[in-house]
Amino acid sequence: MAKELACRKCKHVTIGKVCSVCKSTDLSPDWSGIALVVDPTTSQIAKTLGITQKGKYALKVT
């Protein structure tokens, strides 16, 4: 199984070497918590976290 990495800029969780949301390469294997956003336009969690695209996001990235 591929190692999931979280982007330090937008906290999106990905298995690639580049973040698919913000195109950053600053990814970390050290993250915790998870938020799955299906519809960011109506999601209160997405609004609170500042998420604008659907996907899997880490709550804390170090």
BELWO-V271066 format. One record per residue. N is the residue number from 1. RES is the residue in one letter. SS is DSSP state (~ for helix, > for strand, _ for the rest). OMEGA is omega in radians with two decimals (none if undefined). D_LAST is the distance of its C-alpha to the last C-alpha in whole Angstrom. Layout:
n: (N | N)
res: (RES | RES)
ss: (SS | SS)
omega: (OMEGA | OMEGA)
d_last: (D_LAST | D_LAST)
//
This chain:
n: (1 | 2 | 3 | 4 | 5 | 6 | 7 | 8 | 9 | 10 | 11 | 12 | 13 | 14 | 15 | 16 | 17 | 18 | 19 | 20 | 21 | 22 | 23 | 24 | 25 | 26 | 27 | 28 | 29 | 30 | 31 | 32 | 33 | 34 | 35 | 36 | 37 | 38 | 39 | 40 | 41 | 42 | 43 | 44 | 45 | 46 | 47 | 48 | 49 | 50 | 51 | 52 | 53 | 54 | 55 | 56 | 57 | 58 | 59 | 60 | 61 | 62)
res: (M | A | K | E | L | A | C | R | K | C | K | H | V | T | I | G | K | V | C | S | V | C | K | S | T | D | L | S | P | D | W | S | G | I | A | L | V | V | D | P | T | T | S | Q | I | A | K | T | L | G | I | T | Q | K | G | K | Y | A | L | K | V | T)
ss: (_ | _ | _ | _ | > | > | > | _ | _ | _ | _ | > | > | > | _ | _ | _ | _ | _ | _ | _ | _ | _ | _ | _ | _ | > | > | _ | _ | > | > | > | > | > | > | > | _ | _ | _ | _ | _ | _ | ~ | ~ | ~ | ~ | ~ | ~ | _ | _ | _ | _ | _ | > | > | > | > | > | > | > | _)
omega: (-3.12 | 3.13 | 3.10 | 3.13 | 3.11 | 3.12 | 3.13 | -3.13 | -3.04 | 3.10 | 3.08 | -3.14 | -3.08 | 3.05 | 3.13 | 3.12 | 3.13 | 3.12 | -3.12 | -3.13 | -3.06 | 3.10 | 3.11 | 3.05 | 3.13 | -3.08 | -3.10 | 3.04 | -3.07 | 3.14 | 3.13 | -3.11 | -3.11 | 3.04 | 3.09 | -3.10 | -3.13 | 3.14 | -3.06 | -3.12 | -3.13 | -3.08 | 3.08 | 3.11 | 3.14 | 3.13 | 3.14 | -3.11 | 3.14 | -3.11 | -3.11 | 3.14 | -3.14 | 3.13 | -3.09 | -3.07 | 3.06 | 3.09 | 3.13 | 3.11 | 3.11 | none)
d_last: (22 | 19 | 16 | 14 | 11 | 9 | 10 | 7 | 11 | 12 | 10 | 13 | 13 | 15 | 17 | 18 | 17 | 17 | 16 | 19 | 19 | 18 | 18 | 15 | 15 | 11 | 10 | 7 | 8 | 6 | 6 | 9 | 12 | 14 | 16 | 19 | 21 | 25 | 26 | 24 | 27 | 28 | 25 | 24 | 21 | 20 | 22 | 20 | 17 | 18 | 18 | 22 | 22 | 22 | 20 | 17 | 14 | 10 | 10 | 7 | 4 | 0)
//
